[in-house]
Every structure is written in C-alpha cells, then in structure tokens.
C-alpha cells in the first residue's frame, strides 16, 4: 500500500520472518496489491475497503489454516463500523486468534454526530469485545483513553512502533547530491504526507524568520498532499506561495511526490534535523520519528500525544520539544539547531538508545510472543499468521 501503514506492515512481516525461521505469513491484502507467493510469505489480494470484506478475508484465513490473524487498523483502511468486530467474532468462533493494532486512537469527534455516525467509542468497545487482543503504540495517549471509553486495559498490549536502523551508514553527500541539495547547508526537513494536522504551515512561517538570521539554513519539505485531495493540494499551493512571497525559493527544496522507501531514506539521510510539527491530539505513533532516530538524526517534535515516546526520551532537552502552533517557539528551536552542532549531537545521542530498544527485530519478537500465546502452539513446529493491512 502507498501509505505509512503499508510500509509498517511490510517491515513487521519481514522482521517476523527474520526472527522466527519456522513462521510463515499470509497477507490478506486489498485488491490492486501485487500478489506474492514465496516459501514462507504469500500476499493474496482479496478485498476492497469500501465493500463488506468479511467473507473475502475469512476465506483467505480458512484456506491458510492460520493460527492468528493480525489486522492493521486505521479508519480509512478498515472502517469504524460493524465489519471488523463481526469478522473478529467469526474468526474466534472458528478457533483463530485475533489481534488488532489500532494505529490511531481517537477520542470524541463531534463531526461524526453531525453526519449521523456513531461515536468512535462505540466502535472501540465493540472491537475490544470481539478481538482477543488490541495493540497500541503508547500508554498515556492510547491505553488511557481506551480505558476511559470502557475497554479492559488488561487486554491491550503496548508495542512501540519499530525503528529501521539499516540506514545509519548511508552516505550523506551522495544522498544530498541525488536530491540536489548543497553539501554545506544545515538542512531542516519535514517528510511525510501533507494535510492540516501535519502543521507544515507553522514550520514554513518559522523558517522565514530562521532564514533571515542564518544564511546556511535550508528547509526541505518532502511528501505529497495526502490522498491527492483538492483541499490538501490547495494547502500545498498556499504554502509554496508563502515561500515565494518571501523570496525564499532558493532556500527551500520541495519534493511534491509520494516517497518510495529508497527516496525516503535519501531524504532522511540528507537531513541534519527532522522536524515533526504535527498538531494531532489523538493517540498514534510517528514512523518518520522512528526513521529519523534510526538514521541517527536530531529531531524537533511537537508536544502532544503522537510524540509520547519522544517527550519521554528528550525530557532533559526541552529545546527539542515545542508547542505545535507556536511559530516563535519553532523559529527559536530551529535557529538553535542550525547554530549549535553540539545541541544536535546531544539530541541525537538522547534518542539513540530508544532507537535500539525499538528496532524492528525487538518489535517483531514482542509480536511473536503475543501470537504464540494466542495461537496456543508454543511447541508447534511452525506458526502461521495471516494479516490484513
């Protein structure tokens, strides 16, 4: 899938196969994905997200003889309705363990009432009752609100987002050359899909101030308007117009495209500092944060539930933690990062141990332990898991 959860799922599956040579995985994927048939990995395109996918996924699971099914959930992928809880109940009745990772945990969203939709808490409670386990990435931002909605916290596992650590040796000068970036500038980077919640406008406004004070500062923005929707494309155009109005086109590099893994790794490797200005109040995790610390890069993060892990590991470096909508604070933080290589190094060191502790290998081992417990096959010669992304 051309999305962060697709990338997450691929890395998790590959790490599981690396960690357990007796495991095999079937991916029940959306139609349009590439079919794969290998010795221990099969990808079966079988459903459309807009349809009732329960029969299609159930048939793949049944034919695979899977012990555990692991769903990677986001509302735009598998919905917030009765389909997924119904499928989990059906699988449980068939003796199959079910795990659901909630990549986002929403609180009340009043707009759902205006559209005549049930509150998200109803969906969470139904899913919590139907699935054997829920997985979330943070405790305070995810487990606490779910418990407040009536879910049993004892049936929720906290497993952090994985960290990809293979790009630390990537050549910085070659990455910059491929992206057309000057070798000597201090590159401040935003990477990811762009929509209002990513708060890119705040760092663009902050950079206007930084650029006036620090001639070697450069801003790199890499990623497409989320979903290519008209209002997100309009947002991108307005941000680029703001840059042009301040005559900063030669100081800002904008890569308006979906980033392949290779391209994304070049962007991270070419950066001195990765900016994470997200103004998102719900619980989730940031794959870009983990890519940045996996590559040994300094970060500046918004204070909010998305960066619960960053706030913890950077507690002694408040210069790297900024209120999301405070343009002055962002300008100050970005300016400090440009002017103080020592600060960049202290931030980099502060997050390096967390990157090691959350390597994909470690995260895969956490998942395998959960799968084995649910599958009831601790002594079996092989484990089979099916996943829906």
Buried (B, 14 or more C-beta within 10 A) or exposed (E): BEBBBBBBBBBBBBBBBEBBEEBBBBBBBBEEBEEEEEEBBBBBBBBEEEEBBBEBBBBBBEEBEBBBBBBBBBBEBBBBBBBBBBBBBBBBEEEBBBBBBBBBBBBEBEEBEEEEBEBBBBBBBBBBBBBBBBBBBBBEBBBBBBBEBEBEBEEBBBBBBBBBBEBEEBEBEEBBEBBEBEEEBBBBBBBBBBBEBBBBBBBBBBBBBBBEEBEEBBBBBBBBBBEEEEEBBEBBEEBBEBBEEBEBEEBBBBBBEEBEEEBBBBBBBBBBBBBBBBBBEBBBBBBBBBBBBBBBBBBBBBBBBBBBBBBEBBEEBEBBBBBBEBBEBBBBBBBBBBBEEEBBEBBBEBBBEBBBEBBBBBBBBBBBEBBBBBBEBEEEEEBBBBBBB
